[in-house]
Amino acid sequence: MLGRLNHVAIAVPDLGAAAAVYRDTLAAGVSPPQPLPAHGVTVVFVDLGNAKVELLEPLGEDSPIAAFLARNPAGGMHHICYEVDDILAARDRLLAQGARVLGDGEPKIGAHGKPVLFLHPKDFCGTLIELEQV
């Protein structure tokens, strides 16, 4: 079911400062900031060639990562994103096996313009999982 690793997401309190660390200190290519109001975040992507690092900061006080940053003020790893060929088939298979899909269970369009779903971290070794249809 799982394809390749798409990205590792790191929640940060200051997106500009975090992007500068990757760009200036690590000499990585960093995308321009992209606000995603439907997800409550602003993101940049660090391209590693074979995968990406997604840096995300809250977009407004109701952001789903605001509570994460309240518990982890310096930031930290937020989720891992894996690619799947068919997100609806993956969702249905996971639900049949008792996994919990967050939200209403319907895919939303993610930062890459593709359907995404999030899976409950308690079902996956304490890690929030994002699935993205390729």
N, C-alpha and C positions, 0 to 999 in steps of 0.2 A: 504494500500500500504506500509506504513512504518513498518519496524520491530523495533528491539531494537536499542538503542543508541550504536554505535560502539566506537566512540571516540570524544573527544573535542581536537582540535588542537590549540596549543599556539605557535605563532611565537616568536623566541628569537634571540637576536644578538650573543649569545655565547652558543652553544649547550652543551659544556663541563661543563660550570658553571651552566647552568639550570639543567642538569642531576644530578649534584652534590647536588643541593638544594633538589631535589626529593629523591635522594638516601640517602644522609647523614642527612639532616634535617628532612625530612618526613618519613624516613625509608621505602621507597617504592622500589619495584623491578623495575629496569630500564634496558631495552634491550641495546645491543651494538648499536653504530651508524650505520645507513644504508643509504648510498648515493643512491639517486633516480634521476639520471641524466635526465630522461625523464620528470620529474616534477620540476627539478631545485632546489631540496632541499636535505638536509640530515636530517634524522629523528631518534629519539629514542622513544620508547613506554614505558610508565609507566603503569604497569598492576594493575588494581584495582579490579580484580576478575569479576565484572559485566560489566565493560567497561574499556576503556583505556584513558590516556591522551597522545597525540602525541605532542612532542616538535620538532619544525622544525626550521632549520636555512637555509639561502640561500646557494645554491651550485653554486657559480659564480655570476657575476654581472648582468646577464640577468635573474636571478631568479624571478619568479612571486611574491615572498614575499619581494623582496628588496624594492619595493615602499611602501609596508605596514610598513616595519621597518623604512623607511625614515620618515614616518608620525608618527610612534610610536617607538622611539628609544629604549625604555626599553622593547619593545615587547608587546604582548597581545593576546587575543583570536582571532584566525584567521578564523576558521570554525568549524562546527559541522557535524559529519558523522553519517548517519542513514543507517541501513541495509535494503535492499529490496530483495525479492525473485527472481525477473526477471528485470534486469536493463533496458533491451530494452522495455519491456512493460511499466515500470515506466516512461521512457523517452517519449515514444509515448503518454502516458496519459497526462503527464505534458505539452508537446508541444501542444496537442489538447486543453488544457485549457489556453494556452497563456503564459505559463512560458518559460523563456529563459534558455537554456542549454548553458554553456560556451564552448569555443573552437569550434571544428567542429561538435559537437553533438555525436561523436562516443566515446564509452567507451575506456579508457586507463587502463592499468594494474597498480594498486596501490601498496602500500607498503606491503600489505598482499598477493600479488599475485593474486588478484581478480579484476574484472572490476569495474571501478569507473567513475562517472560523477560529474561535479560541476554545481550548479544552481545559477543563478544571485541573489546577495543579495537584489537587489531592489524589487524582486518578493517575498521575504521571510523575511519581517520585518527587513530588514537591515542586515541579517545574511547570509554569504556564506554557502551554504549547499553542502555537499558531499554525494552522494549515493554510496553505495558499495553493490554489489551482494554477497549474502551469498552462 
